């Protein structure tokens, strides 16, 4: 896997990801802008965890979502 770097972290594999990711970390993992990460987290089909005003995603739910939304070969 390619190294993924966010503002404060470097991840070498999905196992290195924190259990819960914020928008900045999600943007780094998916190689998208922070604005697009927030847009994705607001979409109905994305497994966003809302804690007060915060939007987060559980690592395992992100991986499952990625698998479900990947094009089948």
GUVEX-206405 format. One record per residue (C-alpha): residue in one letter; chain; x, y, z. Coordinates in steps of 0.1 Angstrom, whole numbers, plus 5000, padded with zeros to 4 digits. Layout:
atom type A; mol A; u X; v Y; w Z $
...
END
This chain:
atom type X; mol A; u 5000; v 5000; w 5000 $
atom type X; mol A; u 5012; v 5035; w 4993 $
atom type X; mol A; u 5021; v 5056; w 5023 $
atom type X; mol A; u 4993; v 5080; w 5033 $
atom type X; mol A; u 5001; v 5112; w 5051 $
atom type X; mol A; u 4978; v 5135; w 5069 $
atom type X; mol A; u 4986; v 5167; w 5087 $
atom type X; mol A; u 4998; v 5149; w 5119 $
atom type X; mol A; u 5001; v 5113; w 5109 $
atom type X; mol A; u 5017; v 5089; w 5084 $
atom type X; mol A; u 5000; v 5056; w 5077 $
atom type X; mol A; u 5017; v 5027; w 5059 $
atom type X; mol A; u 4987; v 5004; w 5059 $
atom type X; mol A; u 4950; v 5003; w 5068 $
atom type X; mol A; u 4959; v 4987; w 5101 $
atom type X; mol A; u 4979; v 5018; w 5110 $
atom type X; mol A; u 4948; v 5040; w 5107 $
atom type X; mol A; u 4932; v 5052; w 5140 $
atom type X; mol A; u 4900; v 5034; w 5150 $
atom type X; mol A; u 4880; v 5066; w 5143 $
atom type X; mol A; u 4890; v 5091; w 5116 $
atom type X; mol A; u 4881; v 5128; w 5113 $
atom type X; mol A; u 4877; v 5147; w 5080 $
atom type X; mol A; u 4914; v 5156; w 5077 $
atom type X; mol A; u 4925; v 5120; w 5082 $
atom type X; mol A; u 4898; v 5108; w 5058 $
atom type X; mol A; u 4909; v 5133; w 5032 $
atom type X; mol A; u 4945; v 5120; w 5035 $
atom type X; mol A; u 4935; v 5084; w 5032 $
atom type X; mol A; u 4913; v 5089; w 5002 $
atom type X; mol A; u 4936; v 5115; w 4986 $
atom type X; mol A; u 4908; v 5141; w 4984 $
atom type X; mol A; u 4904; v 5176; w 4996 $
atom type X; mol A; u 4891; v 5183; w 5031 $
atom type X; mol A; u 4860; v 5200; w 5016 $
atom type X; mol A; u 4853; v 5168; w 4996 $
atom type X; mol A; u 4858; v 5147; w 5028 $
atom type X; mol A; u 4831; v 5168; w 5045 $
atom type X; mol A; u 4809; v 5165; w 5014 $
atom type X; mol A; u 4813; v 5127; w 5015 $
atom type X; mol A; u 4806; v 5126; w 5052 $
atom type X; mol A; u 4774; v 5145; w 5047 $
atom type X; mol A; u 4762; v 5120; w 5020 $
atom type X; mol A; u 4735; v 5096; w 5030 $
atom type X; mol A; u 4753; v 5065; w 5019 $
atom type X; mol A; u 4785; v 5072; w 5039 $
atom type X; mol A; u 4788; v 5056; w 5074 $
atom type X; mol A; u 4793; v 5089; w 5093 $
atom type X; mol A; u 4794; v 5088; w 5131 $
atom type X; mol A; u 4781; v 5120; w 5145 $
atom type X; mol A; u 4792; v 5130; w 5180 $
atom type X; mol A; u 4778; v 5164; w 5188 $
atom type X; mol A; u 4788; v 5186; w 5159 $
atom type X; mol A; u 4817; v 5164; w 5150 $
atom type X; mol A; u 4816; v 5141; w 5120 $
atom type X; mol A; u 4838; v 5110; w 5122 $
atom type X; mol A; u 4841; v 5076; w 5105 $
atom type X; mol A; u 4850; v 5043; w 5122 $
atom type X; mol A; u 4879; v 5027; w 5103 $
atom type X; mol A; u 4862; v 4993; w 5098 $
atom type X; mol A; u 4831; v 5010; w 5084 $
atom type X; mol A; u 4852; v 5031; w 5061 $
atom type X; mol A; u 4870; v 4999; w 5048 $
atom type X; mol A; u 4836; v 4982; w 5044 $
atom type X; mol A; u 4822; v 5012; w 5025 $
atom type X; mol A; u 4852; v 5013; w 5003 $
atom type X; mol A; u 4848; v 4976; w 4995 $
atom type X; mol A; u 4811; v 4980; w 4988 $
atom type X; mol A; u 4817; v 5010; w 4965 $
atom type X; mol A; u 4847; v 4996; w 4946 $
atom type X; mol A; u 4842; v 4985; w 4910 $
atom type X; mol A; u 4841; v 4947; w 4907 $
atom type X; mol A; u 4867; v 4933; w 4883 $
END
